Amino acid sequence: MPRRRNEPDVLIETPDGLFCEAGGFHIDPWNPVPKAVITHAHGDHARPGSAAYLCAGPGAGLLRRRFGSDTPIEPLPYGRPLRIGGVTVSLHPAGHVLGSAQVRIEGAGGIWVVAGDYKRAADPSCAAFEPVRCDTFVTESTFGLPIYRWDDTATLMADIAGWWQSNASEGRSSVLFCYAIGKAQRVLAELARDTDRPAFVHGMMLPMIEAYADEGVAMLPVRSATDQPRGTSFAAELILAPLMARGTPWMRRLGSHSDGFASGLMRVRGVRRQRAFDRGFVLSDHADWPALLQTIDETGATRVLATHGHADPLARYLREQGMDTGVIRTAWEGEGAED
Amino acid sequence: MIRFARLFDAIDSTTSTNAKVAAMARYFAEAPPADAAWAVFFLTGRRLKRLVPYAAIHDWTMAATGLPSWIIEESYSVVGDGAETAALVLDQLPIVENTAPLPLAAWVEERILSLKTMDPEVQRARVMAWWAPLDRLQRFVLLKMITGELRVGVSQTLVVRALAQASGLPVATVAARLMGDWTPTPEWFVSLASTEPTDDDLSRPYPFFLASPLEEEVATLGDPGEWLLEWKWDGIRAQLVKRGGAIHLWSRGEEIITHRFPEIVAAATHLPDGTVLDGEVLAFRDDRPLPFSALQQRIGRQKQVAQMARAVPVVFMTYDILEQDGQDIRQLPLRERRERLNGLLQAAAATGVLRRSPVVATATWDELAGLRRESRDRGVEGLMLKRSSSAYGVGRKRGDWWKWKIEPYTIDAVLIYAQPGSGKRASLLTDYTFGVWHEGELVPIAKAYSGLSNEEIGEMDRWIRRHTVERFGPVRHVQPVHVFELGFEGIARSPRHRSGIAVRFPRMLRWRKDKPAAEADTLENVQRLLESAGG
């Protein structure tokens, strides 16, 4: 469908982020606003302080744990249309983390979909991505270069399990650094397919794991490594920890260990070596290059706006394929920081 | 090829040296000798010549994927490596089924080396056909090889350890066999791993016998007459091996340093065959040792050896004789070995390069303590005390050989930067940089890692975290408050350091909680130490 040039844009860029004038709401605003529609609970998308929030039903628990239980959060089931001002809004699974949503907005300027962050690989800890037809598609581009292409999850999980096992056989613990919302729970849910051996986690991950459990996600049983009595041995155990714990005094309790990092960033050898993890696991919650292209194709969009990470090369590549493209700047330019 | 690529990956994906050694040992035990020979070639840092320029790899990648040039460039700017960029991008190509994978040796000898004489168009067709059945990892290794850039993250020492593990040979044997020129043939690898003696074994040194630091009062050693006393020279401990007409000089790190010191080789030609001497390579002029920093100019210098030999002359200061007329005499008492050494060197010492480490004559321990105080003026590090009846042992065995070093140089310096340690200390800020005052500023003078107790390390760690002024990556700039007494072994001018001075083996002796930062030493004080050291 050709773009209707005379129609106003459904969303515009403002100093607070993407804004829908006809509906009077922002999407993932980085400053407090009257009404915020949130794609998912990661820190670069969900900021505290807004007067009202709308998010997908399964994500409400995570948002409450981040912002406090008295925050005005309106959960909306996936797929249910909601009239807001002059537009109709619905949320659709993005497959990124629990409760992650694509925001579909139908207004006078046509149908827009803001995908937020998304992935196409199966993930037992959240609902699978559903392609939504639209005129304008706002896509993430965290890994928008052809070097990024993920191996299948089963292979990666076998790598992680094998690493844990070989460390265990040498009496070492395995410390897997990963993001506290999404990656940790995905790993725990994947591991639960093959074992019921409990894993330890950094104390700050517990509330987020609880939020997943509340939504019925089956995961390995976990214990807080932070709350164990002094002198507890972690030999042979798996410990999940956020990256910010690396190099802090907290690590001392873990004793002899091997450390690994689960992130799409680990695809590049130089990054692996520079960060000096014992192991890098290329397990990402973002779309890789082929998934970005496939998804853009499936939306049928005639205009694609790229945001986050490698937005410029993705936009240029699509433009050279004859597509109408643009780039949306964000306040968060830590490339793949939350992967 | 796949086995070698997996080995590359195993080495690349661990920071543990033990794991790297284990992976290599497994490879050497399993791989056919022809492949293992090439693996040793690559693992020890040898490289093929660049057979294909990176620009060609870029063009072939474009042709194979249909991607525009600019996006491959853009990818390169993220990856920082041409071969890896290509391998990652080529990952979108299906892997063509291959029923007869080629082993590493065939890849190198039949394929890769043949690129040299091919036209670019033929090269392109060949390489694109070659990579089709390879997985991402093998494509990466192949592209690294043909661009002459394959580097593996292991030191020669680790390769030697792995070969020793796989073959059951002593490390020294493998190290010796890997020295000099060799070509990676299956026959060569078989002889490398052979438990039968080979011609190369003639060059092997004995394990070094090491002294322990004297911590008790010297008088506890009993009768001074039972001890052989020598100066502790500050050079490179080495064994001079002459067997089968060939001369080899080995450093304590089991490295052959023969070619660095041609004057020692020349002097050793006068030695009888079947001789092994233990001694110290020393920079030496006008009957006096030069500082260690002078000798350093001759280490690591591959070229201009002759020119450097004139600028910094060296001697081999001999302590001991371990083999005579081809007989291992390490079990003889030191007293007797010294007599044999005297007899030998009187004949050979004509050039003055082969010298005997003189015996320090003394009647009492008090007198010896007095002589020890002259150490710095004599350009030595202190004294060696060896029991006259002792055999030449292996490694560091306490009781018979002691080193009685002089107190190191000391300064009081201010802690200015801290960063995390490595390994077990990765969570603690244990690597410190210290400064001394110069024109109202603290100029970095030394880095030191050791010397504090665990309690002190913990206390410092907490203090640093609370008093960080600025952060540069892992490095924290802290408030200039804490003064430490630093000890070091040597001092030399260095244009590479901002202070103009490099210190050797710095360590923390004491946390001077009693001393305010303003009263720490100045750069001028340190320069005076340098002058007194004759540097």
HADDOCK unambig.tbl for C-alpha pairs under 7 A between the chains (distance, minus, plus):
assign (segid A and resid 145 and name CA) (segid B and resid 75 and name CA) 6.36 0.50 0.50
assign (segid A and resid 146 and name CA) (segid B and resid 89 and name CA) 5.67 0.50 0.50
assign (segid A and resid 147 and name CA) (segid B and resid 75 and name CA) 6.51 0.50 0.50
assign (segid A and resid 147 and name CA) (segid B and resid 85 and name CA) 6.74 0.50 0.50
assign (segid A and resid 147 and name CA) (segid B and resid 88 and name CA) 4.90 0.50 0.50
assign (segid A and resid 147 and name CA) (segid B and resid 89 and name CA) 4.78 0.50 0.50
assign (segid A and resid 247 and name CA) (segid B and resid 426 and name CA) 5.88 0.50 0.50
assign (segid A and resid 247 and name CA) (segid B and resid 427 and name CA) 4.12 0.50 0.50
assign (segid A and resid 248 and name CA) (segid B and resid 427 and name CA) 5.13 0.50 0.50
assign (segid A and resid 249 and name CA) (segid B and resid 427 and name CA) 5.47 0.50 0.50
assign (segid A and resid 249 and name CA) (segid B and resid 428 and name CA) 6.66 0.50 0.50
assign (segid A and resid 251 and name CA) (segid B and resid 427 and name CA) 6.33 0.50 0.50
assign (segid A and resid 252 and name CA) (segid B and resid 427 and name CA) 6.56 0.50 0.50
assign (segid A and resid 268 and name CA) (segid B and resid 79 and name CA) 6.04 0.50 0.50
assign (segid A and resid 270 and name CA) (segid B and resid 79 and name CA) 6.54 0.50 0.50
assign (segid A and resid 278 and name CA) (segid B and resid 13 and name CA) 6.39 0.50 0.50
assign (segid A and resid 278 and name CA) (segid B and resid 14 and name CA) 4.76 0.50 0.50
assign (segid A and resid 278 and name CA) (segid B and resid 15 and name CA) 5.30 0.50 0.50
assign (segid A and resid 279 and name CA) (segid B and resid 13 and name CA) 5.64 0.50 0.50
assign (segid A and resid 279 and name CA) (segid B and resid 14 and name CA) 6.20 0.50 0.50
assign (segid A and resid 313 and name CA) (segid B and resid 71 and name CA) 6.78 0.50 0.50
